[in-house]
Amino acid sequence: MSVRGEAIGSDALATRDAERFAPFSARRIFVIGGIALILCGMILGDVFAAFILHSNANRIGANLLAATRAVMAHNPETAGAAFQNIGSLLENRGTKVDAHSHMIGFGYIALLAALLQPYVAFLEPTKRLLAKLFLVGATLLPVGVFMIHYVGLAGSPFAAIGWASIVGDSGGFLVWLVSIGELAGLWKYFHVSRKRAVPDELLTERSWPARVLLSGGTILILLGFLHGSYYAGVHLFDDEAKDGALLSGMTTNAASGDSAGALQALADYGALQGAKAVNVAVHTHVIEFGVLAILTAFFQPYVFLAEKWRRIWAVTLLIGSLGLPVFVLAELRWGLFAGGYADIAGLLVIIALFAMLVGIWRYTGKLDSAEGAA
Amino acid sequence: MNGSRKLLIFGGLALVIWGMGYGIWYAVFIEHQTLDGIGSALAAGFMRAAENRMAESQAALADAASRSFVYVRQVDAHGHWTGLGLLLLILGIAFDRVGFGESARKSLAIALLAGSIAFPLGVLLETWNRGIGPQAVAVAGSALVILGLAGTAWGFARSG
């Protein structure tokens, strides 16, 4: 191809990219909103892990100890009060974990929806409306779930569900409706429109960072599955049986006045809960980071940074993605020392993702200024 | 778009919608009541023990364990259906980069989709029947997903 031909081809490509990633287009809303959701979810998770998780677990342990001592002292009221505290602490922890994981999950779905936009056969205003509704729902659910612990049942017309849950569930329903809308758009594309397929640069990217992220992400997911299968197959049922036996041991030993036996059962119960939480966290995080690596591989053409920096951020993301689950697993042996390294690995993923978002932001600036110049 | 990609993209999206729908239904109608039930049963187990009513205490703790067993699997089924659906969608988008012929890619896609449906289904069935059958469905499902993923990773590596 001549230089002039290449220039014309390059102009045509730039025009098509500008159309697909135009300001306030559905794809741009999904990409930037999706990465922002993932970043917010990860920062929430890192802050929760560093400042709340361990102190929350200690308070749960202290209340369980109080309940066991209340059984020894034959004081049912104190035992009941301790369990009320445990319920509140578990709700606090559970809602924070749910808000963290749903925010990240919705971010992944937003990035996927961005990839599928050329195949969603609706007019751009409809696609834009769906993208905005998705982000509204994806924000409402985690915010609502986060607030459950603080709002409780205040002013609620229902016996078991408070206003924060209602807001959260409405957000989830909105996301679900948008997903059905996107599926309908895809179905229309393949069964009604019969549009001619136009190559999408996101799906044809073969750069070094994209290939490393794609292969690395698939390997991380495979590792996560192997670990999850091993844990479920070898330990899950045994751990559940031990869980019940230790609770039973705590109460029977305490009621018969065997305080040493009761406290030993309590200590073993705490260790078992820690081991279960660590294994579940390793399994979910390694798979989620694998999915994130694959998704970021697709968006490399939009990361407007020098090749050297795109490579650095791709490798940083993979190092953090492997480091976090490995150090979380090491917490079983080395405790909070390994936990600190896990937090640093999580921070590496956040930094790499933030750098990619900056690159995408710069790309949108380049497109917008080119459009303005034209 | 070839058949294997279509299978993964449409199958994945359908699984995501199914998993999310199941999660919303579970959160609205069952989850809060289940968590209240687990908490009440645990508290009753300790309070009855404090009153030296050990048979009632053990029954309450067994009730808590049983409710917890069901709760963990309900949440797992929701999370795994949605997560696996998402994974199928992502792999579907990149599936033309798997360096095998279309028939091999279709076999991988069928294994991934079948495993992604069967694995959480087996986990959920464990809440109704604690025998070997549901566990076998879950193990077979997860084996299919692992095989499909290993084949896909190999295919990505082959394509360079």
Contacts between the chains, C-beta under 8 A, distances in Angstrom:
chain1	res1	chain2	res2	distance
A	67	B	46	4.8
A	68	B	46	7.7
A	70	B	46	7.2
A	70	B	50	5.7
A	71	B	46	5.7
A	71	B	49	4.7
A	71	B	50	4.6
A	73	B	50	7.6
A	74	B	50	5.3
A	74	B	51	7.1
A	74	B	52	6.7
A	75	B	50	5.8
A	76	B	46	7.9
A	76	B	47	4.0
A	76	B	48	7.6
A	76	B	50	4.1
A	76	B	51	5.3
A	78	B	50	7.9
A	79	B	43	7.2
A	79	B	46	4.2
A	79	B	47	5.0
A	79	B	49	7.6
A	79	B	50	4.9
A	80	B	43	5.3
A	80	B	46	7.6
A	80	B	47	5.1
A	82	B	46	7.6
A	83	B	39	6.6
A	83	B	42	5.9
A	83	B	43	3.6
A	83	B	46	6.4
A	84	B	43	7.3
A	86	B	39	7.6
A	86	B	42	7.7
A	87	B	39	4.3
A	87	B	43	7.9
A	90	B	39	7.7
A	91	B	35	7.7
A	94	B	35	8.0
A	105	B	82	7.1
A	105	B	83	7.7
A	105	B	86	7.5
A	108	B	86	5.8
A	109	B	16	7.1
A	109	B	86	6.7
A	112	B	86	6.8
A	112	B	89	5.4
A	112	B	90	6.4
A	112	B	93	7.6
A	115	B	93	5.5
A	116	B	9	7.7
A	116	B	93	7.6
A	160	B	32	4.2
A	160	B	33	5.6
A	160	B	36	6.4
A	161	B	28	7.3
A	161	B	32	5.7
A	165	B	27	7.6
A	165	B	32	7.1
A	168	B	27	8.0
A	169	B	24	6.3
A	169	B	27	5.9
A	169	B	28	5.5
A	172	B	20	6.9
A	172	B	23	7.1
A	172	B	24	5.0
A	172	B	27	7.2
A	173	B	24	5.9
A	175	B	20	6.9
A	176	B	17	6.8
A	176	B	20	4.9
A	176	B	21	6.1
A	176	B	24	6.2
A	179	B	13	7.2
A	179	B	16	6.3
A	179	B	17	5.2
A	179	B	20	6.6
A	180	B	17	6.1
A	182	B	13	7.4
A	183	B	10	8.0
A	183	B	13	5.1
A	183	B	14	7.3
A	183	B	17	6.5
A	186	B	9	7.4
A	186	B	10	7.3
A	186	B	13	7.0
A	190	B	1	7.4
A	190	B	6	7.4
A	197	B	1	7.3
A	203	B	93	6.5
A	203	B	94	7.7
A	203	B	96	7.8
A	211	B	160	7.6
A	214	B	94	6.4
A	214	B	97	7.2
A	214	B	156	5.9
A	215	B	153	7.2
A	215	B	156	5.4
A	215	B	157	6.1
A	218	B	149	6.9
A	218	B	152	6.2
A	218	B	153	4.3
A	218	B	156	5.7
A	219	B	153	6.0
A	221	B	87	6.7
A	221	B	149	6.2
A	222	B	146	7.1
A	222	B	149	4.8
A	222	B	150	6.1
A	222	B	153	5.7
A	225	B	142	7.1
A	225	B	145	6.3
A	225	B	146	5.3
A	225	B	149	6.2
A	226	B	146	6.6
A	228	B	142	7.8
A	229	B	142	5.0
A	229	B	143	7.9
A	229	B	146	6.6
A	232	B	138	7.7
A	232	B	142	7.6
A	233	B	139	6.9
A	240	B	65	7.3
A	240	B	68	7.8
A	240	B	69	6.2
A	240	B	72	7.9
A	243	B	65	6.8
A	243	B	68	7.6
A	244	B	61	6.6
A	244	B	62	6.9
A	244	B	65	4.0
A	247	B	42	7.4
A	247	B	45	6.8
A	247	B	61	5.2
A	247	B	64	7.5
A	247	B	65	7.5
A	248	B	58	6.2
A	248	B	61	5.6
A	251	B	45	6.1
A	251	B	46	6.0
A	251	B	49	3.7
A	251	B	54	7.7
A	251	B	57	5.4
A	251	B	58	7.8
A	251	B	61	6.8
A	252	B	49	7.2
A	252	B	54	6.6
A	252	B	57	8.0
A	252	B	58	7.8
A	254	B	49	6.6
A	255	B	49	4.6
A	255	B	50	7.3
A	255	B	52	5.9
A	255	B	54	6.2
A	255	B	57	7.5
A	287	B	83	7.0
A	287	B	87	7.9
A	291	B	86	6.6
A	291	B	87	6.4
A	291	B	90	6.3
A	294	B	90	5.3
A	294	B	91	7.9
A	294	B	94	6.9
A	295	B	90	6.5
A	297	B	94	7.8
A	298	B	93	6.9
A	298	B	94	7.4
